[in-house]
Amino acid sequence: MSAGTGPTLVRAGMFAVLGADGRITGRRGASPDGLFRRDARHLSRWTLSVDGEIPGVLVPAAGEHVATCVLTPSGTRDEPPAYTVFREQALGDGFLTERVRLVGNRDEPVSAVLGLTVDADFADQFELRSDGRHYDKDEARHSSAPTPDGAVFAYERGDWISRTTVSACPAPDEVSAVGDAPTARHLRWRVEVPAQGAAELLLTVAAGPHGAPAVGPLVAPDVAAAEQALDEASFTGEVSSRPSAGPSSGPLPLPLTRSLPADAPDGLADACARGLRDLASLRVPALGPDGEELRVPGAGVPWFLTLFGRDALLTSHFALPYRPGLAAATLGALAATQGTGYDAFRGEQPGRIVHEIRHGELAAFRQVPYGRYYGSVDATPLFLVLLEGLTRTTGDTALAVRLEAHARAAVAWMFRDGGLADSGYLVYTPDPGGLVNQNWKDSEGAICFLDGTQAEGPIAVAEAQGYAYDALVRTAHLARTVWGDPAWAGELESAAADLRERFLRDFWMTGPGFPALALDGKGRQVDSLASDAGHLLWSGILDEEHARRVGRRLLEPDFFSGWAIRTLAAGQPGYHPLSYHRGTSWPHDNAVIVLGLARAGLADEVRTVARGLLDAARHHGDRLPEVMAGYGRTDHPRPVPYPHSCSPQAWAAATPLAILTALRETAA
């Protein structure tokens, strides 16, 4: 019997992907299930049986903080089942907690045998992907053993030790090995169900990854769910007034809905509320420059629930007018991990802002470079953009003062290793051991010529030049108004003006009247028509005439699907509606474009894209996915899903907030 698709529970950097009956099967590929913490799967099998059979689903599992489902053993109309099974599952602080209730349906007591098959494969998330890669782990050892109240599973590789501990109340009557798996264990209880009454079992699964903080106090699902709901309410309920180095600030007595324009499109309030709830659950723990504990946006589930520089920076920018505490925490965490030396394996360079941070085994053993990977051309200028934006939005200069040295190091990186001083542009060289492309379109082949061939480096992508321009302008403002360095401010303003002038000269394609996607290593224009051009409106590197021309072009049918703007205009040889970055539509990409359209004064275009995105959100329960297929409304009446999309995902969750800002700006 198939477990079916069930809910995903997310809390504080941990998540569980469950089946419709609460089951975990240990599947791999595009949509793995399991209990995950710090990039490893700590529960790969979790199968409940009653009287030797898997019960059927009466009500499939659903819920945000607590997943509930109703199951039943087999029966007939004339001989209905003697009892019904109710399951509640929730995440606590480092653990999964579950209550199983057998509710008697007859007027006499009945006995039942309840079984639970459990295993933990401790697979690193990079092993679970369907990309055919193999990682040598010959010295690794898996083991399991019964305990008085359950079982413990262990994984050892040298001094790397991780554990998963399953405990039950009441304790199982028997814990036995399972023949089809070397470490799986079967827990068994004989349960007496009173007449018209209930018998209850409480289970906890503590995930103990190597190097992780200890789990919090073990509690029942209702308590864990209440804790998470309270934490979520503290984030979603009020607008933060001033940021701090910590994750939250004092509240203002204005709910977010008070910020909605009077003529807000249908669905905006619901999408904003859904987005805020997702942002609350996606926050992951991080440390600031002085070791202070922070919570920052994790990129998304299932593949990216960790700190990604670019994702966290754009997410925080979208949320900045409404939740500035996110920006303060993100800036602190990225300052703490800013590059200080040179490491070619990780792409680290002094002043460079990190691309992603991983805590898993393969990263620790340097089998992948992503433990602290710096392969991003745009996170560093976006760090500077957000620092100035936070200071301007709140009027509080404390964090800008604290991070002045980090900001100066980031600017130095842009000119030195980033390439501004030598080539005049921010550039990246494809990393064969990491990311071939190091802008937001970071899949192989994403930066392509019109004929679909990948550009060769060093590559200067268009939107990164806009970010660099904006970063120079904004940092000059901080230098002049906060750091008391007008001479440096003048140097930065001059560099920004020069960049703006040469960008239009080198990137503008006179034939299509549109910016090139990039310049390749020979200085040739990468001539695909791509959505990256919309980011140039947000950064201000284009003058008003060119910005408005680009903005209107992005709303033509080959770009705009009716739901969103495509990453690559349809009809080009490189276009594919199911390609990750060459034809799909990304809500966050559209969010940046919408903010740019607002800056260019294109109010009608803002509302058109906003309506499309909000219509798409309604088809997804008010939650925008990470990415959608590029098919238009004329192809199908609903947005066509992209098969590998993350959901929830941070910058998609923050997209409705960017829409709100753009609508407010054009209504002013």
Buried (B, 14 or more C-beta within 10 A) or exposed (E): EEBEBBBBBBBBBBBBBBBBBBBBBBBBEEBBBBBBBBBBBBBBBBBBBBBEEBBBBBBBBEBBBBBBBBBBBEEEEEEEBBBBBBBBBBBBBBBBBBBBBBBBBEEEBBEBEBBBBBBBBBBBBBBBBEEEEEEEBEEEEBEBEBBEBBBBBBBBBEEBEBBBBBBBEEEBEEBBEBEEBEBBBBBBBEBEBEEEEEBBBBBBBBBBBBEBEEBBEBBBBBBBBBBBBEBBEEBBEBBBBBBBBBBBBEEEEEEBEEBBEEEBBEBBBBBBBBBBBBBBBBBBBBBBBEEBEBBBBBBBBBBBBBBBBBBBBBBBBBBBBBBBBBBBBBBBBBBBBBBEEEBEEBBBBBBBBBBBBBBBBBBBBEBBBBBBBBBBBBBBBBBBBBBBBBBBBBEBBBBBEBBBEBBBBBBBBBBBBBBBEEBBBBBBBBBEEBBBBBBBBBEEBBBBBBEBEBBBBBBBBBBBBBBBBBBBBBBBBBBBBBBEBEEBBEBBBEBBEBBBEEBBEBBBBEEEEBBBBBBBBEEEBBBBBBBBBBBBBBBBBBEEEBBBBBBBBBBEEBBBBBBBBBBBBBEBEBBBBBBBBBBBBBBBBBBBBBBBBBBBBBBEBBBBBBBBBBBBBBBBEBBBBBBBBBBBBEEEEEBBBBEBBBBBBBBBBBBBBBBBBBBBBBBE
